[in-house]
Amino acid sequence: MSHFWKAQIAVLACLVFPAVGHAAFLKTLGFSESHILYTQDQSPSVNNWMHTIKAGLESSKDGSKWAYGFSGYASLSPSFTYVGDSSHLKFYGLNLRAAYSLITKKRFQLSLAAGYYYVTSVSSSYTGGFENLNGPQIYPSFRFTYKKAGTLMGYFKYSPVSSRFSLLKIESNYELAAGLTYFFKQQTFPFTIGVSLDLSEIKFNDPNIASFTLLTGSLGVVFVFGGS
C-alpha cells in the first residue's frame, strides 16, 4: 500500500475514533472459507475457494449510544492454473465505522453506522485484479439475544465504489453485502464463539480502468474477546 493511502487511512482513523478514555473494547478474530466468482473484461474468470482471515476492534462507553469500529480482512487464495503457470489472486480490505444505536431494548438493538472502506487485490501471473477501491459506506445492523440460547447479529452494507477519489455512476459501481452471525451461549471458554455467513457483490465499471464483478460467499467461525 502506498504512503498516500496509509496517510488517508490514518487521518480517517483519527476522525472516526475520538477520545475513548474509560471505553470498553471488543476484539474479534475470524476465520472462514470463502468462495469467489471474479469476472473481468479481457481476463478469464476465477472461480475458486479462498481462506479468509478477519480482525476487528470496537469501542463504546457505558450509557452512550455511539460505538466506533475498525476492521480488516485478508482473503488468501490457493494457487490456480493460468496460462500454464501457478497464479494467485488475493484481496485485502479495511473498514472504519461510527455507529449510532437507534433502538435499544433489553434483548434487541438496532444500529445505523457510516464510515469508510478500502479494498485492493494482489495478483501473480493472472492478468486481472484491481487496486485502491474506496468510498463511504452505510451499515445498518441488529442484535437479538434469545432468552435461553445465544445471540443473533446481522448487517447490511451499501457502498458506492470509487477509484482514486473519482466520481463514478453509483448504479454500476457499488458494493452490496449482508451477513448473519450466531454467537453461542457457553461458559466453557473465556471468550465468545460464533458462526458467520456473509455474502457480497462488488461491481465496478470504468472504461478508463476496467470492468469487473466480484461475488463472494463465506462461512466461518468468529471469536470475540471482551475487555476494558
C-alpha positions in Angstrom: 0.0 0.0 0.0 1.4 3.4 -0.9 2.2 6.1 1.6 -0.7 8.2 0.2 -3.2 5.5 1.2 -1.6 4.9 4.6 -1.9 8.7 5.3 -5.6 8.7 4.2 -6.4 5.8 6.5 -4.5 7.3 9.4 -6.5 10.6 9.1 -9.8 8.8 8.9 -8.9 6.7 11.9 -8.4 9.9 13.9 -11.7 11.2 12.8 -13.7 8.0 13.5 -12.1 7.3 16.9 -12.5 10.3 19.2 -11.2 10.2 22.8 -12.2 6.8 24.2 -11.0 7.0 27.7 -12.7 4.5 30.0 -14.2 2.8 27.0 -15.0 -0.9 26.7 -13.2 -2.7 23.9 -14.3 -5.8 22.0 -11.7 -7.6 19.9 -12.8 -10.0 17.2 -10.9 -12.6 15.2 -12.4 -14.7 12.4 -11.5 -17.5 10.0 -13.7 -18.5 7.1 -13.8 -20.4 3.8 -14.8 -18.1 1.0 -15.9 -19.0 -2.5 -15.4 -16.3 -5.1 -16.5 -15.8 -8.7 -14.4 -13.0 -10.3 -15.1 -11.8 -13.8 -13.2 -9.0 -15.6 -13.2 -7.8 -19.2 -10.3 -9.2 -21.2 -9.3 -11.7 -18.5 -10.5 -15.2 -17.7 -12.9 -15.7 -14.8 -11.7 -17.0 -11.5 -14.0 -19.5 -9.7 -12.1 -20.6 -6.6 -12.1 -21.1 -2.9 -10.1 -18.9 -0.5 -9.1 -18.8 3.1 -10.2 -15.5 4.8 -8.8 -14.0 8.0 -10.6 -11.1 9.7 -9.8 -9.0 12.7 -11.5 -6.0 14.3 -11.7 -3.7 17.3 -14.9 -1.9 18.6 -15.1 0.7 21.3 -18.1 2.0 23.3 -18.8 3.7 26.6 -21.4 2.7 29.1 -24.6 4.8 28.6 -23.5 6.0 25.2 -25.5 5.3 22.0 -22.3 5.6 20.0 -19.8 2.9 19.1 -16.7 3.0 16.9 -15.2 0.2 14.9 -12.1 -0.7 12.8 -11.7 -4.0 11.0 -9.7 -5.6 8.3 -9.5 -8.8 6.3 -7.2 -10.7 4.0 -8.5 -13.3 1.5 -5.6 -15.6 0.7 -6.2 -17.7 -2.4 -4.7 -21.1 -3.1 -2.9 -21.2 -6.4 -4.8 -21.9 -9.6 -3.5 -22.6 -13.1 -3.5 -19.7 -15.6 -1.8 -20.0 -19.0 0.2 -23.0 -17.7 1.5 -21.2 -14.6 0.6 -21.2 -10.9 -1.2 -18.0 -10.2 -2.7 -16.2 -7.2 -5.5 -13.6 -6.7 -5.7 -12.2 -3.2 -7.9 -9.5 -1.6 -7.3 -7.1 1.3 -9.7 -4.7 2.9 -10.1 -2.1 5.7 -13.2 -0.6 7.3 -13.8 2.3 9.6 -17.2 2.9 11.1 -19.1 5.0 13.6 -22.4 3.5 14.7 -25.4 5.1 16.5 -28.0 2.9 18.4 -31.4 3.8 17.0 -33.3 1.2 19.2 -32.0 -0.2 22.4 -34.2 -2.8 24.2 -33.4 -5.5 26.8 -32.9 -8.1 24.1 -32.9 -6.2 20.9 -30.7 -3.4 19.4 -30.9 -1.7 16.0 -28.0 0.5 14.9 -27.0 2.6 11.9 -23.3 3.0 11.0 -21.5 5.1 8.5 -17.8 5.1 7.6 -15.1 4.5 5.0 -13.8 1.4 3.3 -10.7 0.5 1.3 -10.2 -2.7 -0.8 -7.5 -3.8 -3.1 -6.2 -7.0 -4.8 -2.8 -8.5 -5.5 -2.3 -11.0 -8.4 0.5 -13.1 -9.5 0.7 -14.2 -13.2 -3.0 -13.6 -13.5 -3.8 -10.5 -15.7 -6.9 -9.4 -13.8 -7.4 -7.7 -10.5 -7.9 -4.1 -9.2 -6.2 -1.6 -7.0 -7.3 1.0 -4.4 -11.1 1.0 -4.5 -12.5 3.1 -1.7 -15.5 5.2 -0.6 -18.2 5.8 2.0 -20.4 3.1 3.4 -23.8 2.8 5.1 -24.1 -0.1 7.5 -27.4 -0.9 9.4 -27.1 -3.8 11.8 -29.2 -5.5 14.5 -28.6 -7.7 17.5 -31.1 -10.1 19.2 -30.5 -12.1 22.3 -32.5 -15.2 22.9 -33.7 -15.9 26.5 -32.2 -19.4 26.8 -29.9 -19.5 23.8 -27.3 -17.3 22.2 -27.2 -14.0 20.3 -28.0 -13.4 16.6 -26.4 -10.5 14.8 -27.0 -9.3 11.3 -26.0 -6.5 9.0 -26.5 -5.0 5.6 -23.9 -2.8 3.8 -24.1 -0.5 0.9 -21.0 1.4 -0.5 -20.7 3.4 -3.7 -17.3 2.3 -5.2 -14.8 4.9 -6.4 -11.2 4.7 -7.6 -8.6 7.4 -6.9 -11.4 9.6 -5.4 -13.1 10.0 -8.8 -16.9 10.2 -9.0 -18.5 7.2 -10.8 -22.0 6.2 -11.6 -23.4 4.5 -8.4 -25.8 2.2 -10.3 -22.9 0.4 -11.9 -20.1 0.9 -9.2 -21.0 -0.4 -5.8 -20.6 -3.0 -3.1 -23.5 -4.8 -1.5 -23.0 -7.1 1.4 -25.1 -8.8 4.1 -24.3 -11.3 6.8 -25.6 -13.2 9.9 -23.6 -14.3 12.9 -24.9 -16.5 15.7 -23.0 -16.5 19.0 -23.4 -19.5 21.2 -24.2 -19.2 24.9 -21.5 -21.1 26.6 -19.3 -20.9 29.7 -16.5 -23.3 28.7 -14.2 -20.8 27.2 -13.3 -17.2 28.4 -14.4 -15.8 25.1 -17.4 -15.8 22.9 -17.7 -18.2 19.9 -19.9 -17.7 16.9 -20.5 -18.9 13.3 -20.9 -16.5 10.5 -22.4 -16.4 7.0 -21.5 -13.5 4.6 -22.5 -12.6 1.0 -21.2 -9.7 -1.0 -21.0 -8.3 -4.5 -18.6 -5.7 -5.8 -19.4 -4.2 -9.2 -17.1 -1.8 -11.0 -17.3 -0.3 -14.4 -14.9 2.4 -15.6 -13.9 2.4 -19.3 -10.6 4.1 -18.4 -9.6 1.4 -15.9 -11.5 -1.9 -16.0 -14.9 -3.5 -15.6 -15.3 -6.4 -13.2 -17.7 -8.2 -10.8 -16.7 -10.0 -7.6 -19.2 -12.3 -5.9 -18.2 -13.8 -2.6 -19.8 -16.2 -0.2 -18.2 -17.0 3.2 -18.9 -19.4 6.0 -16.7 -19.2 9.1 -16.1 -19.1 12.8 -15.7 -15.9 14.9 -14.1 -15.3 18.3 -14.9 -12.3 20.5 -12.7 -11.1 23.3 -14.1 -8.6 25.7 -12.2 -6.2 27.9 -11.8 -2.6 29.0 
